[in-house]
Amino acid sequence: MKVRRKRKAFIRGKTKTYPYDVAKQLRTREEMVAYLDAWLTDAPEDSAGIARALGDVARASGMAQVARDTGLSRESLYKALSDTGNPSLDTVLRVAKALGLRLRAAAA
């Protein structure tokens, strides 16, 4: 059963704005793969952005299940895959495996 949380509205003038959460837009496996592939292709040097994108895909898939599959705590995954996180290569590989993804190298 999915619990719906209220979104916090920001009011500027007469317009209400809501924070955008890309994880809510990633519905299919193909969308998740395309989103992560776009980050890897368009910004390969942005390690923080790639980690955040991996976190978005993990949240879209269900962070609790990803945590169980990786053997890491849910809290540590949220922290490592956040804007300010700095995940180790081991964490990235565990999350990719839990999501059913394979990272590959290609000539630039």
C-alpha positions in Angstrom: 0.0 0.0 0.0 1.4 3.3 -1.0 1.2 6.2 1.4 0.6 9.5 -0.2 2.4 12.4 1.4 1.3 16.0 1.1 3.6 18.2 -1.0 4.7 21.4 0.6 3.6 24.3 -1.4 5.7 27.4 -1.8 3.7 30.6 -2.2 5.1 33.4 -4.2 2.7 36.2 -4.8 -0.5 34.5 -5.9 1.0 31.4 -7.5 1.6 28.2 -5.6 4.6 26.2 -6.7 5.6 22.7 -5.7 9.0 21.1 -5.7 9.6 18.9 -8.8 10.5 15.3 -8.1 11.7 13.5 -11.2 11.4 10.1 -9.4 7.6 10.5 -9.7 7.9 10.8 -13.5 10.1 7.7 -14.0 7.3 5.1 -14.3 8.8 2.4 -16.6 12.2 0.6 -16.6 12.9 2.1 -20.0 12.3 5.7 -18.7 14.7 5.0 -15.8 17.4 3.6 -18.1 17.0 6.5 -20.5 17.2 9.1 -17.7 20.4 7.6 -16.2 21.9 7.1 -19.7 21.2 10.8 -20.5 23.2 11.8 -17.4 26.1 9.5 -18.2 26.2 10.7 -21.8 25.5 14.4 -21.4 27.5 15.1 -18.2 30.0 12.3 -17.7 32.3 14.5 -15.5 29.4 15.5 -13.1 29.8 12.8 -10.5 27.4 14.5 -8.1 24.7 14.7 -10.8 25.2 11.1 -11.8 24.9 10.0 -8.2 21.8 12.1 -7.8 20.3 10.6 -11.0 21.0 7.1 -9.7 19.3 8.1 -6.4 16.3 9.3 -8.5 16.1 6.0 -10.2 16.4 4.1 -6.9 13.6 6.2 -5.3 11.4 5.6 -8.4 12.0 1.8 -8.0 11.5 1.9 -4.2 14.4 2.8 -2.0 13.4 0.2 0.7 13.7 -2.6 -1.7 17.0 -1.3 -3.2 18.3 -1.1 0.4 17.4 -4.7 1.1 19.0 -5.8 -2.2 22.2 -3.9 -1.6 22.6 -4.8 2.1 22.9 -1.1 2.9 20.6 0.9 5.1 17.9 3.0 3.5 19.2 6.1 5.3 22.7 5.7 4.1 21.5 5.3 0.5 19.5 8.5 0.7 22.5 10.3 2.1 25.0 8.8 -0.4 22.8 9.4 -3.5 21.7 13.0 -2.5 22.9 16.3 -3.8 25.7 16.5 -1.2 26.5 12.7 -1.1 29.7 11.2 -2.3 29.0 7.5 -2.8 31.8 5.0 -3.1 32.2 3.0 -6.3 31.1 -0.1 -4.2 27.9 1.7 -3.4 27.2 2.7 -7.0 27.9 -0.8 -8.2 25.6 -2.4 -5.5 22.8 0.0 -6.4 23.2 -0.6 -10.1 23.1 -4.3 -9.5 20.0 -4.0 -7.3 18.3 -2.0 -10.0 19.2 -4.6 -12.6 21.5 -2.1 -14.4 24.9 -2.8 -15.9 27.5 -0.1 -16.2 29.7 -0.4 -19.3 32.7 1.3 -20.6 33.0 2.7 -24.2 35.7 4.6 -26.1 35.2 8.3 -26.0 
